[in-house]
Amino acid sequence: MRAVLTLGAYALLVLAPLFAAALADPVTGSRQWNVELSAATGLLAVGVLALEFALVARLKPVNAPFGSDGLMLFHREMGIAGLVLVGVHVATSADPAAVLGLHGGAALRAGALAGAALLAIVLLSLARKRMQVRYERWLLGHRLLAAVLLPTMLFHAVGAGEYAKSSAVRALLLVHGAIVALVALDYRVRRPLAEQRRPWTVTGAHAERGGVHCVTLRPDGHDGLRFAPGQFVWLRTSPRWWSPQEHPISIASSSERQEIELAIAARGDWSKRCAQELQPGARVWLDGPYGAFSPDRVPAERFLFIGGGSGIAPLRSMLLSMKDRGDARPIVLVHAARDREHETFRDELRALTEKLDLQIVSVHEECDRADSCEIGRVTRELLERHLHEKIARTHAFVCGPPPLLSQMERTLLSLGFRSDQVHTERFDMV
């Protein structure tokens, strides 16, 4: 119900300027269909793009029903949709040259600047990994371009649009501007300052199998963090509250303990530096918890956990939490890794089989004769061999590389899982 209400509110805010324009209709005389289409797509673009920032501003009431990874994907797709709407707006206008800022007043030039900023945002986001741009630099550029896009877009819509002569349409455009301003102040000023007063101290650090660096944190002068097993936090290591250097990191420890443990996979420059920087005594700051990837949200009688690579971290949090709670529900854990040495938390997870009703299935690309493991990939046939119980009340939690997630979503549905029984966590957001 919360998801339905949130989507309904989003659709209402996006469509409100268009509805107001249709009802007010301040334009006298007839206009060609292409000009009307240009006005409609322009107003829709304003609604879509003004709310883009709210989708990724970590608003917990918005994040809760969908998870941050789902919202990030939606943010990306709606950004592309906004660019398409702007393209149609320009192509169907009565004077495309004026809309492109080649002549006309300040409002038209502002629209051209907004369009250029939007094009740069979309192209750089799509090409970032191929261009191997560091995440922090890309994020800073993304935010600067967004800071150009939003005010110039609203100035163009209010100053150049015929329908903006209506007081209702103008008021709604200003409401969109106010939403952007308030969300920005909350996201970039109020919350970082609040985080600054709640530091965490590193009390332990060690290397795990699979290139994972584990860091244990203790709350420094505050009561810590309440989280559900499977959630994650945004970690900031810089003492500057305005720093753009934040990264999403899975919580790998039990939700029943005050100290928390983060599992940082060595994938990029920043994560590789963490092994040297995050040593006992270092101070860090956390924003969270976030994520809808948690067994606490579902009425399951048994679980199937599938983890690939460092995606085992949130599943470890779930298992440790179940141990601390005395949870007796049966669990099958399918742990995919290159080989034994890349099977993160291997020894610890095997020790949990004595405390939980837990069956572990290791799946390796290369399997030593001394190991008990499956060779190859996680397939439908493999899952069928190990899922002995009926799946009507089984919930599956899958975390790992995007190819594994996409494959498992299809495979689990083909096995008879309903879509609401399959939960995935994608960390392809940065």
N, C-alpha and C positions, 0 to 999 in steps of 0.2 A: 504493500500500500504506500509506503514511503517513497519507493521508486516511481510509482505511478504519479503521485502528487508532485514529486520533483520534476519529472518530465513534463507534466502538465503546466507547472509554473514556468518552466523554460520556454515551452512552445508559446505560452501566452505573452511572455515578455518579448520574444522574437517577433511575433505577428502583430503585437499591439499597434505599432506605428502604421502598419499597412491597413489594419481595420479602421483606425481613426481617420486615415486619409480617405478611405472609401466612404465612410459615414459623413465626414465633414464636407468633402468635395468642394474646396474653395476655388477650383479652376472654372472660369466662365468660358463658354464656347466649347467647340469640339476640338479634339486633338487626335492625331493619327495614332493607330494602334501601337506602333513601335515606340512612340513617345510615352504612352501609358505604360508599356512594358518596361521601358527604361526607368520610369519613376518607381514602379512596383519593385523591380529587382534592386534598385538603389536603397529603398526603405528596408527591404528584407536583409540586404547586406549589412546595413547599420545594426539591425537587431542581432544578427548572427555574430558579427565581429565585436560588438560591444560586450557581449557575454562570454567571449573567448577567455578573457582573463579570469572571470569568475570560475570557469571550469577547472583551472589549474592553480587556484589560489589557496588550495588546501582547506576549503571550508568544510568542516566535519559533517554538518547536516547534509551537504551535497555529496561528499565522499562516501558516507556510510552505506547507502544502498547499492553502490556500484563498484567501489574500490577505486583507488587512485589510478591503477593501470587501465581500467575501463574508461575512466574519464579522460585520461591522457590520449587514448586512441580516439575517443569521440572528439576531443579538442583538435586533434590533427585533421580528422576527416571534415570537421566543420570549417576549419581554416581553408581547406581546399575548396569546399562548397562556397565560402565567402568570396574567394578569388574568382570562381566561375560566375557568381552573381555580379561581381564588379565588372567582369568582362562583358557580360550581356548588357549591363547598364550603360557601358561606354558605347558598345557596338550599335545599340538601338536608339541612342539619343538623337535629338534633332540636329545637333552640331557636335559630332565626336571630337573635332579639333578643339572646341572650347572645353569639353570635359577633360581632355588630355592636358589642359592648361596652356595650349598654344596661343590662345588669346582669351580675353575676358577679365573679370575682376578677381579679387582676392579669394573669394569663395571657390571659384573654379580652379584656381591655382592650388588651393589647399586640397581639393579633391584629387588633383593629379599627384601631389606629393603623397597623399594617403595611399593611392593606388600603387605607386612605386614602392613605398615601404612594405605594403602587403605582399607584393610580388617578391621582394627580396626576402621576406620572412619565410614564405612558402618554399622558394627555391633553395635557400640555405638550409632549411630544416630537412628537406628531402635529400640533399646532397651532402649533409654534414659528415656522415660516416665514410662515404666514398672519398671525400676530400680530406679525411682524417683531421678534422678540426677538433681541438681539445674542447671537452664539454663546457668548462668554465668560460672559455672565450666565446663559444657559440651562445651560451646562455646570456652573457653580458650583451652581445650584439642583438640577440632576440629581444631582450628587454628594452634596449635603446630604440630599436625599430618600432616596437609596440608603443613606446612613449611618443613617437612621432605619429604613428598611424591613428591612434584613437582620438586625440584632440583635433587633428586636421580633418578626419572623417566627419566628426560631429559638426565642426565649423562649416564644412562644405554642405552637409545635409540641411542645416538650419539656414544658411545664407544663400544657397543656390537653388533649392528645391521649390517648385511652385506649390506643392502640397504643404510645405512647411509654413506657408502663410496662415494656415489654420492654427489657432491657439492650442487646440487639443494635440495636434501632431507635434507642434513645437514643444509643448510641455512633456510629451512622451520622449522626445529626443533628449531633452534635458534630464529626464529621469534616468535614461541610459547613461548619460554622462556622470550623473551623481552616483550611480551604482559602481561604475568603473573607479571613480575617485575614492569612494568609501572602501571598496574592496582593496584597492592599492594601498591605502593608508593602513588598513588592518594587516595586510599581508607583509608589507615591506617596512612598517614602522612599529605598530603596536606589538605584534607577536614577537618579532626579533628582540625588542627591548624587554619583553617579558621573559624570553628564553635566557637573556643575558643575566637575569637575576637567579637563574636555576642551573648553575653549572654542574658538570659531572667530572669526576676524577677517575683516571685510568688506574685500576688496582692490579691488573694482570694482563699479560699479552703473550701469545704463543702461536706458533705456526702449526697448522693442521694439514692433513693430506689434501691433495688436490689444489695446492696453491692458495689456500684460505688462511687469512690472518684473523685470529680470534682475539677480541679485546673485551675485558671485563670492566664494567663501569659501576661506580658507587655514587649515589646522589650526594652532592656537596652542599650541606646546609638546607636541604629541603626533603620532602617526604617521598621523592622518587616519582615513578611513572606507573600508572595502572594500564595494563594492556591485555588484549586477548591473545592467546597463542596463535602464531601465524602472522601477526601484524609486523609492521616495520616502522622505522623512524627516519627522519632526515637528519643527517649528521653534519655538524659544522665544526671544523677544527680551528678556524681563525677566531681570535678574540674580538674581531671587529664585527659588530652586529649587522652592519650593512653589507658584509661580504657576500658575493654571489656563490661562494664555494660551499655548496650543500650537495649531499649525495644520499640517495635512498639506500638504506642498509637494513637487511633482515635482522630481527631479534631472534637469536638462536637459543635462548635460555627459557626456563620455566616462567610462566606468568605468576607463579605462586611465590617467587623470591623477590627480594628488594633489589639486590644487585642484578644487573642485566648483562648479557653477553651478546656482542655483535659479531657477525661472521662476514668479513670483507674479502671478496674474491679479487685476486690480483689480475685485473683485466686491462686497466689503463694506467696512465702516468700517476694519477692521484692515488689510486688504490695500491700501487706498488710502493709509493712513498710512505704509506701508512705504517708499514712494518717498521720503518725507522722512526717515524714521528710519534706514533701512539704507543709509548712505553709507560710503565708505571710512573705516576706523578703528573702526567700530562693532563690538561684540562680540555674538555670538549663541551658542546652544547647540542641539545636534541630538540627537534620539533616533532611531536607525534603524541600518541601512536596513530597510524593510518592503515588502511587496508580492510577489505571485507573477506579476506582469505582466512577463515577461522572456523574450526569445528564447533565452536561455541554458538554459532549462528544456525545450526541445522539439527533436526531431530533424528539423528542417525543411531542405528542399533549396532552397526559395524562400519569399519573404514577400510578404504584402499588408498594408501599413500604411494605416489609415484614421484621420485625425485631424481633429477639429473644434474650432475656437477654440483655447483654451489647452491642449487635449488633445494638441496637437502636441509638448509638452515631453518626455514620456517617449519618444516616437518619435524625437525629435532625439537623445536620449541613446543610443538603439539605433543610429542611423545613424552618429554620431560614433565610437562604440565599434567598429562594424564597420570604419570607415575606419582607425582606429588599429591594428586587428588584421590588416588586409589581407584582410578577408573578401570573397570574390568571389561570394557567392550573389546571385542576382537579386532585386530588390525593386521592387514597384510601390507608390508612395506616393500615396494619394488625400487631398488636403488641402482640406477644406471651410472656407470663410470667407465673410463677408458680401461683401467686395470685396478688391481688391488691398491696400489699406491695413490690412486686418484679417488678412492672411495672415502670421501670426507666423513669424519666421525665414525669410521668403521668399527673400531673396538668398543667405543662407548655405546653405540647402538646395539651391538650384539649383547652387551651386558644387560641391556634393558629387557631382553627376552626372559630374564629370570624374574622380572618385576611386573611385566605386562603380558597380556595375551597377544603376543607379537610374533609374527612370522616374517622373516627377512629373506627376500629374494634378490641376490646380487646379480646384476647383468653387466658383463664386461665385454669389451671388444676383444680383449686377449685374456684368457683364463689360465692361470697356473694349475697344474695337476693337483696341487695340495689344497686348492681352494674349492669350496662348494659353490659354484656359480653357473649361471646360464651364459652362453656365448652368443654374441650378436647384439640385436636390438630388442626393445620392448615391443612385442607383437601381440596381435589378438590371440594367437595360439598359446603364447606364454601366459597371458593373463587367464585364459580359460583353464589352464592346468593348475593354477594356484588359487583361483576363486572357487572354493568348494561350496560356499554358502550361496543361498539365493541373494539376489542383488536388490530386491524390492526396497529394503531399508538400509542399503549400503550407500555411503557417500564417498566419492573419490576426490582426493585433493592432489593436484599435479602442479609441480613447480620445476622449472628448468629452462633450457634453451628454447627459443621460439619454435624451431622445427619439432621438438619433442612434444610441446604443448599442442600444436596443430594436429599432429598425428594422433595423440591420445584423445583429443576431443572427438575425432572421427571414430576411432577404435572403440571407445567406451560407449558411444551412442549405438554403434553396430552390435555391441554385446547386450544391449537392452537397458542401459542406464538412461534415465530421463535427463533432459538438459539441466533441470534444477538439482540433480544429484552429482553433477560434474563441476568442480570448482578449480579454477586455474589462477595462477599468479604470474604475470608477465613483467619482467624487469627490463624490458626493452624501451623504457621511457626516457633514457638519457643517453 
